[in-house]
Amino acid sequence: MYALTIYVPKEPWNKNKLIGQKLPLKLQQIWSIRIRLELSKKIRDLALFNLAIDSKLRGCDLVALLVRDVCHGNIVQSRAIVIQKKTQQPVQFEITENTRKSISVLIATQNLSPNDYLFKSRSKPSDHISTRQHGRIVDNWVDSIGLDKTQYGTHSMRRTKPSLTYKKTKNLRACQLLLGHRKLESTVRYLGIEVDDALEVSESIDA
């Protein structure tokens, strides 16, 4: 006699789960979060938010920034360059006026030196905040303005400016440079560019 084997299909790992890329923020959402952080006088969070948007850095690179990475002496620079941990490639980014002001206030308030981490951990002052802690902070930001935090994350900060840049200019090469991608195909996938977008760009070129 043979034992009867009953096959029970496994439940898909992604059933009832939201997967895929995190959404970028819109301009109104950026300002909503920024204003809330300013009103609540969250100095570190405001500098972290502003620099996350400007730098387009991955979370692991953002949290590990040193004061000297963005400052020359006591002056916060308008541009900075860092080596990305994932690719070991340099990427340059702008630091806008509002961001420079928030960083200056953070440095002065916490009396940071050039070799200090810009975003110090409160539980371990000699270390920077962890990527997990950064993720929780981002969750609080998006939750504070009524967004579904399952659809947003640290990569939302990285995608925001390139997405706005692409919508305004349709310049993929510019977005590639901003993100520090080695391949243009990576930028296309990252921004989630659809066929309609590609056709719109093509139609705008009169050959």
ZIRANOR-V565529 format. One record per residue. N is the residue number from 1. RES is the residue in three letters. SS is DSSP state (a for helix, b for strand, c for the rest). Layout:
((N,RES,SS) (N,RES,SS))
This chain:
((1,MET,c) (2,TYR,c) (3,ALA,c) (4,LEU,c) (5,THR,c) (6,ILE,c) (7,TYR,c) (8,VAL,c) (9,PRO,c) (10,LYS,c) (11,GLU,c) (12,PRO,c) (13,TRP,c) (14,ASN,c) (15,LYS,c) (16,ASN,c) (17,LYS,c) (18,LEU,c) (19,ILE,c) (20,GLY,c) (21,GLN,c) (22,LYS,c) (23,LEU,c) (24,PRO,c) (25,LEU,c) (26,LYS,c) (27,LEU,a) (28,GLN,a) (29,GLN,a) (30,ILE,a) (31,TRP,a) (32,SER,a) (33,ILE,a) (34,ARG,a) (35,ILE,a) (36,ARG,a) (37,LEU,a) (38,GLU,a) (39,LEU,a) (40,SER,c) (41,LYS,c) (42,LYS,c) (43,ILE,a) (44,ARG,a) (45,ASP,a) (46,LEU,a) (47,ALA,a) (48,LEU,a) (49,PHE,a) (50,ASN,a) (51,LEU,a) (52,ALA,a) (53,ILE,a) (54,ASP,a) (55,SER,a) (56,LYS,c) (57,LEU,c) (58,ARG,c) (59,GLY,a) (60,CYS,a) (61,ASP,a) (62,LEU,a) (63,VAL,a) (64,ALA,c) (65,LEU,c) (66,LEU,b) (67,VAL,a) (68,ARG,a) (69,ASP,a) (70,VAL,a) (71,CYS,b) (72,HIS,b) (73,GLY,c) (74,ASN,c) (75,ILE,b) (76,VAL,b) (77,GLN,c) (78,SER,c) (79,ARG,b) (80,ALA,b) (81,ILE,b) (82,VAL,b) (83,ILE,b) (84,GLN,c) (85,LYS,c) (86,LYS,c) (87,THR,c) (88,GLN,c) (89,GLN,c) (90,PRO,b) (91,VAL,b) (92,GLN,b) (93,PHE,b) (94,GLU,b) (95,ILE,c) (96,THR,c) (97,GLU,a) (98,ASN,a) (99,THR,a) (100,ARG,a) (101,LYS,a) (102,SER,a) (103,ILE,a) (104,SER,a) (105,VAL,a) (106,LEU,a) (107,ILE,a) (108,ALA,a) (109,THR,a) (110,GLN,a) (111,ASN,c) (112,LEU,c) (113,SER,c) (114,PRO,c) (115,ASN,c) (116,ASP,c) (117,TYR,b) (118,LEU,c) (119,PHE,c) (120,LYS,b) (121,SER,c) (122,ARG,c) (123,SER,c) (124,LYS,c) (125,PRO,c) (126,SER,c) (127,ASP,c) (128,HIS,b) (129,ILE,c) (130,SER,c) (131,THR,a) (132,ARG,a) (133,GLN,a) (134,HIS,a) (135,GLY,a) (136,ARG,a) (137,ILE,a) (138,VAL,a) (139,ASP,a) (140,ASN,a) (141,TRP,a) (142,VAL,a) (143,ASP,a) (144,SER,a) (145,ILE,c) (146,GLY,c) (147,LEU,c) (148,ASP,c) (149,LYS,c) (150,THR,c) (151,GLN,c) (152,TYR,c) (153,GLY,c) (154,THR,a) (155,HIS,a) (156,SER,a) (157,MET,a) (158,ARG,a) (159,ARG,a) (160,THR,a) (161,LYS,a) (162,PRO,a) (163,SER,a) (164,LEU,a) (165,THR,a) (166,TYR,a) (167,LYS,a) (168,LYS,a) (169,THR,a) (170,LYS,c) (171,ASN,c) (172,LEU,a) (173,ARG,a) (174,ALA,a) (175,CYS,a) (176,GLN,a) (177,LEU,a) (178,LEU,a) (179,LEU,a) (180,GLY,c) (181,HIS,c) (182,ARG,c) (183,LYS,c) (184,LEU,a) (185,GLU,a) (186,SER,a) (187,THR,a) (188,VAL,a) (189,ARG,a) (190,TYR,a) (191,LEU,a) (192,GLY,c) (193,ILE,c) (194,GLU,c) (195,VAL,a) (196,ASP,a) (197,ASP,a) (198,ALA,a) (199,LEU,a) (200,GLU,a) (201,VAL,a) (202,SER,a) (203,GLU,a) (204,SER,c) (205,ILE,c) (206,ASP,c) (207,ALA,c))
